[in-house]
Amino acid sequence: MSSPGDAPRISRGQAAIAVVVGLAAAGAAIGALWSVLAPPVRGVIVLTRGGDKVLAYLDGEADHFFTSAFMMLGMLVTMAVVAAVLLWQWRAHRGPVIVGALALGCGIAAGLAGGVGTALMRWRYGSIDIEGAPVSPEHRVHHITEAPGVFFGSTPLQIATMVLFPAAIAALVYALAAVSTPRDDLGGWPPEYPLAVGKPGAIGQTGPIDQTGTGGDVLPVVPS
């Protein structure tokens, strides 16, 4: 990361693109890692005496639907917090453009993580076909292993909430760092310095000036 007085080597637009692309790649990696760590759900398909096929989960296995979704959310929130802290260290590009790229990148990362994780889980465990289960009056129970869910639910609102939540956390962390900075320019580039009204040579000055003096044409300024 650059020091406070260094000009950036790339433009702010290029920095924003790099942030979005990097977070998207991180989201895909999280989805792949989740597919390895998330516990599958084990159950049985039972043929009832009435001839119906019923899916039931073994003791405690249904909890894995929540556990797996919470694991995905935790990994995405961790990524969002780490990304916000690291981007705040990129002093030259501090500002609304980068925080916008951060939020957009976290949203894309969450979507990619969900898509990659779901695809890998489906490839690994397949889908459950209750009607095609090999059960018969002689063998009424068929054991199955089901892929867990990425989201807490299947409604559009539940999916959108989980995709946007990491982006909101990242923006919040970045905002907390911004409000703790006393400088209006957040220490970014180009640096902005206050001009002393009425002091000769103030216009065009490129560095900080002393405004605590009490010259005849300058009012004393008390640091805030």
C-alpha positions in Angstrom: 0.0 0.0 0.0 1.1 3.5 -0.7 2.2 6.0 1.9 0.2 9.2 2.5 2.2 11.4 0.1 2.6 9.0 -2.8 0.6 9.4 -6.0 -1.2 6.1 -7.0 0.3 4.1 -9.8 -3.1 3.2 -11.3 -6.3 5.3 -11.8 -9.2 5.1 -9.4 -11.3 3.4 -12.1 -8.7 0.7 -12.6 -8.5 0.3 -8.8 -12.3 -0.2 -8.6 -12.2 -2.8 -11.4 -9.4 -4.6 -9.6 -11.4 -4.7 -6.4 -14.5 -6.1 -8.0 -12.5 -8.8 -10.0 -10.5 -9.8 -6.9 -13.6 -10.1 -4.7 -15.4 -12.1 -7.4 -12.5 -14.6 -7.5 -12.5 -14.8 -3.7 -16.3 -15.6 -3.8 -15.7 -18.4 -6.3 -13.0 -19.8 -4.1 -15.2 -19.6 -1.0 -17.9 -21.5 -2.9 -15.4 -24.3 -3.7 -14.1 -24.4 -0.1 -17.7 -24.5 1.2 -18.5 -27.5 -1.0 -15.7 -29.4 0.8 -16.5 -28.3 4.4 -20.3 -28.2 4.4 -21.8 -31.4 5.9 -24.2 -33.3 3.7 -27.7 -34.3 4.8 -28.4 -38.0 5.2 -31.9 -39.5 5.2 -34.1 -42.3 4.0 -36.9 -42.8 1.5 -39.5 -45.1 2.9 -42.3 -47.1 1.2 -45.4 -46.9 3.4 -48.0 -49.5 3.7 -50.2 -47.4 1.5 -47.7 -47.5 -1.3 -46.5 -44.0 -0.9 -42.8 -43.0 -0.9 -41.8 -40.6 1.9 -38.6 -38.8 2.5 -37.4 -38.5 6.1 -34.2 -37.3 7.6 -32.2 -39.2 10.3 -31.8 -37.8 13.8 -30.3 -34.3 13.7 -29.4 -34.5 10.0 -32.0 -31.9 9.0 -30.0 -29.3 11.1 -27.3 -29.5 8.5 -29.5 -27.4 6.2 -29.1 -24.5 8.6 -25.5 -25.3 9.6 -24.4 -25.2 6.0 -26.1 -22.0 5.1 -24.7 -20.3 8.3 -21.3 -21.6 7.4 -21.5 -19.9 3.9 -22.8 -16.7 5.5 -19.9 -16.7 8.0 -17.3 -17.2 5.3 -18.7 -14.4 3.2 -18.9 -12.0 6.1 -15.3 -12.8 7.1 -14.3 -12.0 3.5 -16.2 -8.7 3.6 -14.6 -7.6 6.8 -11.1 -8.5 5.7 -11.6 -6.9 2.3 -12.9 -3.6 3.9 -9.9 -3.4 6.3 -7.4 -4.1 3.5 -8.9 -1.6 1.2 -8.8 1.1 3.9 -5.0 0.6 3.9 -5.0 1.6 0.2 -4.7 5.2 1.2 -4.4 6.7 -2.3 -7.8 5.5 -3.4 -9.9 6.0 -0.2 -13.3 7.4 -1.0 -16.8 6.6 -2.4 -15.5 5.0 -5.6 -13.7 2.3 -3.7 -16.4 1.7 -1.2 -18.9 1.3 -4.0 -16.6 -1.2 -5.7 -16.2 -3.0 -2.4 -20.0 -3.3 -1.9 -20.5 -4.4 -5.5 -17.7 -6.9 -5.4 -19.0 -8.4 -2.1 -22.4 -8.8 -3.7 -21.0 -10.5 -6.8 -18.8 -12.7 -4.6 -21.8 -13.9 -2.6 -23.7 -14.7 -5.7 -20.7 -16.6 -7.2 -20.1 -18.4 -3.9 -23.6 -19.6 -3.9 -23.6 -20.7 -7.5 -20.2 -22.5 -7.4 -21.0 -24.1 -4.1 -24.4 -25.4 -5.3 -23.0 -26.7 -8.6 -20.2 -28.6 -6.9 -22.5 -30.1 -4.3 -25.0 -31.2 -7.0 -22.2 -32.7 -8.9 -20.9 -34.5 -5.8 -24.2 -35.8 -4.4 -26.7 -35.5 -7.3 -30.4 -34.7 -6.9 -33.0 -36.7 -4.9 -35.6 -38.5 -7.0 -38.2 -39.7 -4.5 -40.5 -41.3 -7.1 -37.6 -43.2 -8.7 -36.2 -44.5 -5.4 -35.5 -48.3 -5.5 -37.9 -49.4 -2.8 -40.3 -52.3 -2.8 -42.4 -54.3 -0.4 -39.4 -56.5 0.3 -37.0 -53.5 0.7 -39.0 -50.6 2.1 -36.1 -48.3 3.1 -33.5 -46.6 0.8 -30.7 -44.5 2.3 -29.9 -41.2 0.5 -27.3 -38.4 0.9 -28.6 -35.0 0.0 -26.6 -31.8 -0.8 -27.1 -29.1 1.8 -28.5 -25.7 0.8 -26.5 -22.5 0.3 -29.3 -20.2 1.4 -31.6 -20.2 4.4 -34.6 -20.4 2.1 -35.6 -20.5 -1.5 -37.7 -17.3 -1.8 -36.3 -14.4 -3.7 -36.2 -12.2 -0.6 -34.3 -14.7 1.4 -31.7 -15.2 -1.4 -31.4 -11.4 -2.0 -30.9 -10.8 1.8 -28.1 -13.3 2.0 -26.4 -11.9 -1.2 -26.6 -8.3 0.0 -25.7 -8.9 3.7 -21.9 -9.2 3.1 -21.9 -6.1 1.0 -23.7 -4.2 3.8 -21.2 -5.4 6.4 -18.2 -4.4 4.2 -19.7 -0.9 3.6 -20.3 -0.5 7.4 -16.8 -1.5 8.3 -15.4 0.9 5.7 -17.7 3.7 7.0 -16.6 3.2 10.6 -13.0 3.6 9.5 -13.9 6.8 7.5 -15.7 8.5 10.3 -12.8 7.9 12.6 -10.5 9.9 10.3 -10.2 13.7 11.1 -9.3 14.7 7.5 -12.0 15.5 5.0 -10.0 13.8 2.2 -9.6 10.6 4.3 -5.8 10.9 3.7 -6.3 9.9 0.1 -5.0 11.3 -3.2 -5.0 14.1 -4.2 -4.5 15.6 -0.7 -6.8 18.6 0.1 -5.5 21.3 2.4 -7.5 24.3 3.7 -6.6 27.8 2.3 -6.1 30.8 4.5 -8.5 33.4 3.5 -6.8 36.8 2.9 -3.2 35.5 3.3 -1.0 36.4 0.4 0.2 33.4 -1.6 -2.6 31.1 -0.3 -4.1 30.4 -3.7 -2.4 27.5 -5.4 -0.6 26.4 -2.3 0.2 22.7 -2.4 0.9 21.9 1.2 -0.6 22.4 4.7 -0.4 25.9 6.1 -0.5 27.3 9.6 -3.9 28.8 10.4 -3.3 29.3 14.1 -1.6 32.6 13.7 -3.3 35.9 14.5 -2.1 38.3 11.8 -4.0 41.4 11.1 -6.0 40.0 8.2 -6.4 36.4 9.4 -8.7 35.2 12.1 -7.4 32.7 14.6 -8.6 29.1 14.0 -9.1 26.7 16.8 -8.5 23.1 15.9 -11.6 21.0 15.9 
